Structure formats: C-alpha cells, structure tokens
Amino acid sequence: MWDWAYTFEILPKLGWAAITTIQATLIGFVIAATLGLALALTRIAVPATAWIISVFVELIRSTPLLIQIFFIYFVGPSFGIVLDAFTAGVLAIGVHYAAYCSEVYRAGFDNIPRGQWEASTALNLSTWTTFRDIIIPQIIPPIVPALGNYLVALFKETPLLSAIAVLELMQTAKIMGSETFRYTEPMTLVGLFFLAMSLVSAALIRATETAIRRRMIR
C-alpha cells in the first residue's frame, strides 16, 4: 500500500538529492559540449591529429559509461589521479558525451559549403576568426536539437553515479529503501523527478531553438 505520510517524509531528502543530480548533469554537459567542440575544431584545424581524435572518440563511444566511471575512480589513483566520487563521475560522464558531441559538431562543420572556407582564405582571415565569426555561428542552430537530446540522455545516465556512492537521486532512494524496506515510494518519486527534469529540459531546448530561429530571421 502507498504510504502518503512516508512519501511526504522522504520528499525533502529526495529534493536535496535532485540538486546533486542537476549539478552533475549541468557540469557534465558543459564538459561534453566544450570538449566535444574542442575535439571537432582540432580535427579540422590540425589534420595531423584527425586519426588520434578518431581513435579516442571510437574508444569512448565503444565502451560502457559505467566502465569508464569505474576506471577513472578506481584505476585513476594508480596513475596518480585521485578524485572524489562526484568529480570522477561527472568527469566520466562529460568525457563520454564529449565523444558524441564531437561527432555532432563534425557533422555541422561538414555541412558548411566549401566555398565559405575558400572565401575566408582568399580574404586572408585567420583560422580563429574564420571559425569564430563565420563557421561556428552557422553550425550552432542546426545542431541544437541533437545537443539537446544528449542533455536529456545525460540526465538519465546520472543514476550510474550511484555505483561509486555519489548521493544523487538513485543512491539516496536506494539507501532509504534499505533502511525501511519500502522501495515503492522512493523509486516512484525518483521516476517522477527524472520525468519532470527531462520535460523541463526538453522545453528549454525547444525555447532555445525558437529563440535562435527568430534571431536568424532578423
């Protein structure tokens, strides 16, 4: 039977845990979007690094995120990299999704007509100026939906952080369940929290798309 008294008792604790989940998601997404762009830019600006970056991207995309979290947290200290659980987990998520974001950026760069690159060269524009003022402003609008999908997916990956004892939503709910042997209420609330956060993220993404589209029309 559903216990409303117990539900209202655990709701504040899950609310605080949700803050940790949101922090992990946003920080991880910033790492993913920034590192992904850096990888894509480097691949184009320095062709000699293309094969190294391609191998790195395929290696990250071809191995499970959980293994990468374990590797950074448990194996990292063997190489002198000692991180707390939250930092290690967020870093793993960020790097994992950076590999996917880099491919999104690369597809955006590939859609730019070659004539624009040649015109920039003819005008003697530097590589940095070409990317900053001409290329990147054109690739961002079409790839916003894809990046937004990864933001929502990243939200749903944060429960993996419970594997290294990060007190996010799932870990907190599991602890509550183990203490009271009542899992229905905490697990249901966790599902509702994730549903709400995903819907809000999707709405923000659509709003961002609309704002960018209107700005381009102007």
C-alpha positions as CSV (number, residue, x, y, z in Angstrom):
1,M,0.0,0.0,0.0
2,W,1.1,3.5,-0.8
3,D,2.0,5.4,2.4
4,W,1.5,9.2,1.9
5,A,3.0,10.0,5.3
6,Y,6.2,8.3,4.4
7,T,6.1,9.9,1.0
8,F,6.0,13.4,2.4
9,E,8.7,12.5,4.9
10,I,11.2,11.4,2.3
11,L,10.3,14.1,-0.3
12,P,12.6,16.8,1.1
13,K,15.6,14.4,1.2
14,L,15.0,13.4,-2.4
15,G,14.6,17.1,-3.3
16,W,18.1,17.8,-2.0
17,A,19.4,14.7,-3.8
18,A,17.8,16.1,-7.0
19,I,20.0,19.2,-6.7
20,T,23.1,16.9,-6.8
21,T,21.7,15.2,-9.9
22,I,21.1,18.5,-11.6
23,Q,24.6,19.7,-10.7
24,A,26.1,16.6,-12.1
25,T,24.0,16.9,-15.3
26,L,24.8,20.5,-16.0
27,I,28.5,20.3,-15.2
28,G,28.8,17.1,-17.2
29,F,27.0,18.7,-20.2
30,V,29.3,21.8,-20.1
31,I,32.3,19.5,-20.2
32,A,30.8,17.4,-23.0
33,A,29.8,20.4,-25.1
34,T,33.1,22.3,-24.6
35,L,35.4,19.3,-25.0
36,G,33.4,18.0,-28.0
37,L,33.7,21.3,-29.8
38,A,37.5,21.4,-29.0
39,L,37.9,17.9,-30.4
40,A,36.0,18.8,-33.6
41,L,37.9,22.0,-34.1
42,T,41.2,20.4,-33.5
43,R,40.4,17.6,-36.0
44,I,39.7,20.2,-38.7
45,A,42.3,22.9,-37.9
46,V,45.1,20.3,-37.3
47,P,44.6,17.5,-39.8
48,A,47.5,15.5,-38.4
49,T,45.5,14.9,-35.2
50,A,42.5,13.6,-37.0
51,W,43.3,9.9,-36.7
52,I,44.3,10.2,-33.0
53,I,41.0,12.0,-32.2
54,S,39.0,9.5,-34.3
55,V,40.6,6.6,-32.3
56,F,39.8,8.4,-29.0
57,V,36.2,9.1,-30.0
58,E,35.6,5.5,-31.1
59,L,37.2,4.1,-28.0
60,I,35.0,6.2,-25.7
61,R,31.8,5.5,-27.7
62,S,32.5,1.8,-27.9
63,T,32.9,1.2,-24.1
64,P,30.2,1.4,-21.5
65,L,29.9,4.6,-19.4
66,L,29.8,2.5,-16.2
67,I,33.2,1.0,-17.0
68,Q,34.6,4.5,-17.7
69,I,33.3,5.7,-14.3
70,F,34.9,2.8,-12.6
71,F,38.2,3.3,-14.5
72,I,38.5,7.0,-13.5
73,Y,37.5,6.5,-9.9
74,F,39.2,3.2,-9.1
75,V,42.1,2.9,-11.6
76,G,42.9,6.6,-11.8
77,P,44.7,6.6,-8.4
78,S,47.2,4.0,-9.8
79,F,48.3,6.7,-12.2
80,G,48.3,9.5,-9.6
81,I,44.8,10.8,-10.5
82,V,42.9,10.8,-7.2
83,L,39.4,12.3,-7.5
84,D,36.4,12.3,-5.2
85,A,33.4,10.3,-6.3
86,F,31.4,13.2,-7.6
87,T,34.2,14.7,-9.6
88,A,35.2,11.4,-11.0
89,G,31.6,10.6,-12.0
90,V,30.9,13.9,-13.6
91,L,34.2,13.9,-15.5
92,A,33.5,10.4,-16.8
93,I,30.0,11.5,-18.0
94,G,31.4,14.7,-19.5
95,V,34.2,12.9,-21.5
96,H,31.8,10.1,-22.6
97,Y,29.3,12.5,-24.0
98,A,32.0,14.7,-25.4
99,A,32.8,11.9,-27.9
100,Y,29.2,12.0,-29.1
101,C,29.0,15.8,-29.2
102,S,32.2,16.0,-31.2
103,E,30.6,13.9,-34.0
104,V,27.6,16.3,-33.9
105,Y,29.9,19.3,-34.3
106,R,31.8,17.5,-37.1
107,A,28.6,16.9,-39.0
108,G,27.8,20.6,-38.6
109,F,31.2,21.6,-40.0
110,D,30.8,19.1,-42.9
111,N,27.6,20.9,-43.9
112,I,29.3,24.2,-44.4
113,P,29.8,24.8,-48.2
114,R,33.5,24.6,-49.1
115,G,33.2,28.0,-50.9
116,Q,32.9,29.7,-47.5
117,W,36.2,28.2,-46.3
118,E,37.9,29.2,-49.6
119,A,36.4,32.8,-49.3
120,S,37.9,33.1,-45.8
121,T,41.3,32.0,-47.1
122,A,41.0,34.5,-50.0
123,L,40.2,37.3,-47.6
124,N,43.3,36.3,-45.5
125,L,41.2,35.7,-42.4
126,S,42.9,33.8,-39.6
127,T,41.7,30.3,-38.7
128,W,40.4,31.5,-35.4
129,T,38.5,34.4,-37.0
130,T,37.0,32.1,-39.6
131,F,35.7,29.6,-37.0
132,R,34.6,32.3,-34.6
133,D,32.8,34.7,-36.9
134,I,31.8,32.7,-39.9
135,I,31.7,28.9,-39.3
136,I,30.5,28.3,-35.7
137,P,27.6,30.8,-35.9
138,Q,26.2,28.8,-38.8
139,I,26.6,25.3,-37.4
140,I,25.1,26.0,-33.9
141,P,21.4,26.4,-34.9
142,P,21.1,23.1,-36.8
143,I,22.8,21.1,-34.1
144,V,20.9,22.5,-31.1
145,P,18.3,19.7,-31.2
146,A,21.0,17.0,-31.3
147,L,22.9,18.5,-28.4
148,G,19.6,18.9,-26.5
149,N,18.9,15.2,-26.9
150,Y,22.3,14.4,-25.3
151,L,21.4,16.7,-22.4
152,V,18.2,14.8,-21.7
153,A,20.1,11.5,-22.1
154,L,22.8,12.7,-19.7
155,F,20.1,13.4,-17.1
156,K,19.1,9.7,-17.3
157,E,22.7,8.5,-17.0
158,T,23.3,10.1,-13.7
159,P,21.9,7.1,-11.7
160,L,25.1,5.3,-12.8
161,L,27.0,7.6,-10.3
162,S,25.3,5.6,-7.5
163,A,27.8,2.8,-8.4
164,I,30.6,4.8,-6.8
165,A,28.4,6.0,-3.9
166,V,27.5,9.5,-5.2
167,L,24.4,10.6,-3.2
168,E,22.3,11.5,-6.2
169,L,18.6,10.6,-6.6
170,M,19.0,6.9,-7.2
171,Q,21.6,6.3,-4.5
172,T,19.5,8.3,-1.9
173,A,16.4,6.3,-2.8
174,K,18.3,3.0,-2.5
175,I,19.5,4.0,0.9
176,M,16.0,4.9,2.0
177,G,14.7,1.6,0.7
178,S,17.3,-0.4,2.5
179,E,16.6,1.4,5.8
180,T,12.8,1.0,5.7
181,F,12.3,-1.9,3.3
182,R,9.9,0.3,1.4
183,Y,11.0,0.9,-2.2
184,T,7.7,1.8,-3.8
185,E,7.5,5.4,-2.7
186,P,11.2,6.4,-3.1
187,M,11.6,4.7,-6.5
188,T,8.3,6.1,-7.8
189,L,9.4,9.6,-6.7
190,V,12.7,9.2,-8.4
191,G,11.0,8.3,-11.6
192,L,8.7,11.4,-11.3
193,F,11.7,13.6,-10.6
194,F,13.5,12.4,-13.7
195,L,10.4,12.8,-15.8
196,A,9.9,16.3,-14.6
197,M,13.6,17.3,-15.2
198,S,13.5,15.7,-18.6
199,L,10.4,17.6,-19.6
200,V,11.7,20.9,-18.4
201,S,15.0,20.3,-20.3
202,A,13.1,19.4,-23.5
203,A,11.0,22.6,-23.1
204,L,14.1,24.7,-22.6
205,I,15.7,23.2,-25.7
206,R,12.7,24.0,-27.8
207,A,12.7,27.5,-26.4
208,T,16.4,27.9,-27.3
209,E,15.7,26.6,-30.9
210,T,12.8,29.1,-31.3
211,A,14.9,32.0,-30.0
212,I,17.8,31.1,-32.3
213,R,15.5,30.8,-35.3
214,R,13.9,34.2,-34.6
215,R,17.3,35.8,-34.3
216,M,18.5,34.3,-37.6
217,I,15.3,35.6,-39.3
218,R,16.0,39.1,-38.0
